[in-house]
Amino acid sequence: TTEAYKATVATIEASVRSLFEAQQPFRIYPGSTNSTRDSQRRLDNVVDTSKLNHVLRTDKETKTVIVEPNVSTDALLHADLEHDLVRLVVMEFPAITAGGGFSGRSGESSSFRYGFFDGTVNWIEIVLANGTVTRGSRTEKPDLFWGAASSFWTLGVVTLLEVCLREATKYIELTYYPASNMPDAMKIIEAET
């Protein structure tokens, strides 16, 4: 709900502001990781964003979804499909999150048409390193918006995103073009584009 979101963001904002005032670096803990490396997690200087894992609103008319950053590709896809909609770029690894796709520059099979996932995001809400909550978009603070895209969370903590959707179809057409080497594959790609 919106109230739960506001309460979670207020906690994150206070935590970040406190660490900023103490001039302490911090890590962001989203609640899970896809890393295969052992984690030596320390409990100090961690901003916990694990509760930001909800789809807040899907708007069929504007074809957008407002989503918290820790919603996985798989969960978001199911939520989109309930409204007969789908994201323009659906990351194919089901555990990638909406925030990870934005902050980590995910590109997938539909990126040839729509670009990277961050290019399908209309706006973000972000807690800056000093604890200030603000919003960035292509037109409102665009330097912040595009700076946060692909920044791997170095400019702040993204807490909310509005993502573009399109109508989902029951079937898709897929054509397979076999190629036995890279030069042949490049010829096929050039011919198709």
N, C-alpha and C positions, 0 to 999 in steps of 0.2 A: 504494500500500500504506500501511498504518498507519505503518510505520517511516519511509517517505519523507515522509509528512505531518508526523510529529513532528520530523524533521530540518529541514524547511522552516520550520515554525513556530518552532523554536528559533532559526534564523537571523533571522527577522523580529523575534522577541522581543528578541534581542540588538541588532539595528539600532535598533529603536524606543527601547530603554532607553538606548543610547548617545546618541542624538539628544536624548532627554529630559534626560539628565544634563548635556549641553552646552547645554541650553536653545535648541535649534535647531528651527525649524519644519521640517516635512517634507511631501513629497507621496508619494502611493501610486501605484506604477506596476504596473498589472495585466497588462501585456504587450501590450495593444492598446487601441484607443479607437474609438468610433463617431463621434467629433467630426469635423467637416469643416473645423475651424480649423487653421491652421498651428501646429505645436507648437514651442515654443522650449525643448525639454527640456534641463535641466541635469542633469549626472550626480551632483551633490552633493545631499545631503539627500533622497534618494529611497529609499523602502522598496519593494523589488521583491517583488511577490506573484505574479508570472507563473507560477510552478511550481504554484500551487494550482488546478489545472485537471482534477481527477479526480472521478469518481463512486466513492465508497469502498464503499458498501453499499446495496443495495435489499432491503427486507424485505417480502416479499409478504404475510406474515401481519399485520403491523402497518400495512401500506400506507404506508410511509415510505421516504425515500431520504436517505442522508447524503452530502452533496455539498460539494466545495470551491467557493469563491466564483467562480472564473473559468471555470466550466463554462457554455457557452452554452446558451441555450434549445433550440436545435436538437440539440445533442449530448445534453442531458439528456432530451429527448423520446425520442430513439432508445433511450437506456439504459432509460427507463421502459417503453417499449413491448416491450422484450425480455422483460419480466415481466408483460405484459398489464396494465400500469398506466399512469396518466397523472396529471400534476399537476392540482390543482384549478383553478389559474390558469396557463395556458400563454401567456406573453408572445408576441405575434404577430410581433415583429421577431426573427428568428432569432439575431442577434448579442448580444442582451441576455443578461447572465450571471445566474446564481442570486444572487450577491452584489449585482449591480447592481439586480436586481429587488427585493431586500430593502432595500438602502440607498437606492434611488431611488424607491421606492413605485410599482411598476408595477401597472397595472390593465388588464385586457383584457376580452374579450367575456363570459367567465364570471364576472367580478367582480360582476355584478348578483346572483349567488347566493352567492359565496364571499368577497367583499370584495377588497381589494388583495392582491397576492402576499405581502406581509409578514405578512398575517393567516393565511397557510397554512403558516407556518414555526413549528415547535414549539420549537426552541431554536437558539441560535448560540453559537459559541466566538469570542472576540474578544480581540485584543491591545490593551489600553488604552494611552492616550498615554504612560504611564510605563513601559511594557514588561511590565506584568502580564498574564498570560493568565488569562481567566476565562470562565465560561459564564453566559448569561442565557436566561431563558424566561418564559413567562407567570406561572409560580409561583416561580421561582428568580431573584432580582434582576430583577423585572419592570420596574422603572424603567430599568434599563440596557437590557433587551431592547427595550422600546417606544421608548426614547430613541434607540437605534441604528437602529431602523427609520426609513427616510426621512431619515436624518441626512446622507446623501451622504458617509459615511466620516469625519465630523468627531469622533466619539467614540472611534474606534479602528479597528483593522483586523480586519474579520470574516474568520475563517479557515475556518470550517466551519458548515454549516447542516443541520438536519434538516427536511425538507419533507414535507408530507402528500401522499398520492397517493390515487387511487380507481381502481376497475377501469375499464379501457378497453373501449369497445364497438366493434364492427366498423363500425357506422354511427351517424350522428347525424341527428336530425330538424331541419331548418332550414325555417323559414317566412319568406317575404319579404313585407313589408308596404310597398308603395310609398307615399311621401308627397311632395307637391310643395312643401311649405313647413313651417316649424317648428311653427306652431300645429297643423297636421294630424298631424305627427310626435308632438307632445306628447299629443294625444288618443289616438293608437294606443298609446303607451307607458303612459298612465294606464289605458286599458282592459285592457291585458295584465297590468299589475301589480296 
